[in-house]
Amino acid sequence: MKIKQQSVVALTWILKDTLGEELDVLDDPVEFLIGGDDLFDVIEEALLGQSVGASVELQIEPEQGFGDFNDQLLFLELRTHFPAEIEVGMTIEGTSLPESCNPDAPRDAMYMVSEIYPEHLVLDGNHPLSGIALRLNLKVESIREATEEEIGRGSAGTGFFKVQALHTHERHLALSYAFPVEP
């Protein structure tokens, strides 16, 4: 069977930056719906027509993946508006930001605490991989027909990678481990 629209592929991969530094390795296959919202278009295009066992190497430019870094998504906020236990690397949903935060901070974004100072902290609404060209080595482990349920929801349902429409209306691949939602 070859990969086509509305099929589910199980992939393994190695994700690196253009300097060769490994960013992520997936040894256990994860399923994705081709023709849904699970993968970037550039990845789907490279996979179409491939068979089980195929290896695909891609370079994904920022505009094809996580987008360019946007300094308008950096916000300096008063430290006192956040819990004492907040740490660098924690994430906050925009809908959970304190009322006293900058009203220009989009509420439909996810923010990572990137720096903490005695009086302030920096919230970054960019994806951690925005502005970075990536090299992705994929291996097709299996292919199957998608179920009606998967087609209906536009996803194989793994939740590991998902494409989200963010406030910029760009499609972004969100690594769920990169933005864990804090309680």
C-alpha positions in Angstrom: 0.0 0.0 0.0 1.2 3.5 -0.8 0.5 6.6 1.2 -2.4 8.6 -0.2 -4.9 11.1 1.2 -7.0 9.8 4.0 -4.5 7.2 5.0 -2.9 6.8 8.4 0.9 6.4 8.6 3.0 5.3 11.5 6.3 7.2 11.6 9.5 7.3 13.4 11.9 10.2 13.0 15.0 12.1 14.0 14.5 15.9 14.2 17.6 18.1 14.0 18.4 21.8 13.6 20.5 22.8 10.6 23.7 22.6 12.7 23.0 18.9 13.3 21.9 19.1 16.9 19.3 16.5 17.7 16.1 18.1 19.0 13.8 15.0 19.1 14.1 11.3 18.4 11.0 9.1 18.1 11.8 5.4 18.2 8.3 4.1 18.8 6.0 4.7 15.8 3.3 7.3 16.1 0.3 7.4 13.7 -0.7 10.5 11.7 -3.6 11.2 9.3 -2.6 12.2 5.9 -5.0 14.9 4.6 -5.9 16.0 8.2 -4.5 18.4 10.7 -1.7 16.2 12.1 1.3 17.2 9.9 2.6 20.2 8.0 1.8 20.3 4.3 5.5 19.9 3.4 5.7 16.7 5.3 2.5 15.3 3.8 3.6 16.2 0.3 6.9 14.3 0.8 5.1 11.3 2.2 2.5 10.9 -0.6 3.2 7.9 -2.7 5.7 6.4 -0.3 5.5 2.8 0.9 6.3 1.0 4.2 10.0 1.1 4.9 10.6 4.3 3.0 13.0 6.9 4.5 12.3 10.6 3.7 14.7 13.4 4.5 13.4 16.9 4.6 14.6 20.4 5.4 11.7 22.4 6.8 12.1 26.2 6.6 10.5 28.3 9.3 7.7 29.5 7.0 6.8 25.8 6.2 6.8 24.8 9.8 6.7 26.8 13.1 6.8 30.2 11.5 9.3 33.1 11.9 10.1 34.4 15.4 7.8 37.3 16.2 9.1 39.7 18.8 5.6 41.1 19.1 4.8 37.9 21.1 7.2 38.8 23.9 5.6 40.4 27.0 7.3 41.8 30.1 4.9 41.2 33.0 5.0 42.1 36.7 6.3 39.1 38.7 3.7 39.8 41.5 0.8 38.9 39.2 2.0 35.3 39.0 2.3 32.5 41.6 5.5 32.3 43.6 6.2 28.8 42.3 6.4 29.9 38.6 9.6 28.7 36.9 11.4 29.3 33.6 10.0 26.8 31.0 6.5 26.6 32.5 3.7 27.3 30.0 0.5 29.3 30.5 -2.5 29.3 28.3 -3.4 32.8 27.2 -6.9 32.3 28.5 -5.4 31.8 32.0 -3.3 35.0 32.0 -4.1 37.3 35.0 -6.4 40.2 34.1 -3.6 42.6 34.9 -1.4 41.3 32.0 -0.8 43.3 28.9 -4.1 43.6 27.0 -2.2 43.2 23.8 -1.2 39.7 24.7 -3.4 37.4 22.6 -5.6 35.2 24.7 -5.6 32.4 22.1 -1.9 31.8 22.4 0.2 29.6 24.6 3.0 31.4 26.5 6.3 30.0 27.9 8.0 31.7 30.8 11.4 32.4 29.2 13.0 34.6 31.8 12.3 35.6 35.5 13.7 38.7 37.1 13.1 39.9 40.7 10.3 42.3 39.5 9.3 41.0 36.1 9.0 37.9 34.0 9.1 37.4 30.2 6.2 35.5 28.5 7.0 34.3 25.0 4.1 33.4 22.8 6.3 32.0 20.0 6.6 28.2 19.5 10.0 27.1 20.8 11.1 26.1 17.3 9.9 29.3 15.6 12.5 30.9 13.4 14.5 27.7 13.1 15.1 25.7 9.9 14.8 22.0 10.7 16.0 18.7 9.2 13.6 15.8 9.6 14.5 12.2 8.8 11.3 10.2 8.7 10.8 6.4 8.3 7.4 5.0 7.3 6.7 2.1 9.7 3.1 1.2 8.6 0.2 2.5 6.5 -3.5 1.8 6.8 -6.8 3.2 5.6 -8.2 5.9 7.9 -11.4 5.3 9.8 -14.5 7.5 9.3 -14.0 8.8 12.8 -10.3 9.8 12.1 -11.3 11.5 8.8 -14.2 13.3 10.6 -12.0 14.8 13.3 -9.0 15.4 11.0 -6.6 13.5 13.1 -5.3 10.0 14.0 -5.8 11.2 17.5 -2.4 10.6 19.0 -2.1 14.2 20.3 1.7 14.1 20.0 1.8 16.4 17.1 -1.1 18.6 16.1 -1.6 21.5 13.7 -3.1 24.5 15.4 -4.5 27.7 14.1 -3.0 30.4 16.3 -3.8 34.1 16.6 -1.7 34.8 13.6 -3.9 32.4 11.5 -0.8 30.5 10.5 -0.7 26.7 10.8 1.7 25.6 13.5 2.9 22.2 14.5 2.7 22.1 18.2 4.9 19.6 20.0 2.8 18.6 23.0 5.9 17.9 25.1 7.2 21.3 24.3 4.1 23.1 25.6 2.8 21.0 28.5 -0.2 22.7 30.0 0.4 23.5 33.7 -2.5 23.1 36.1 
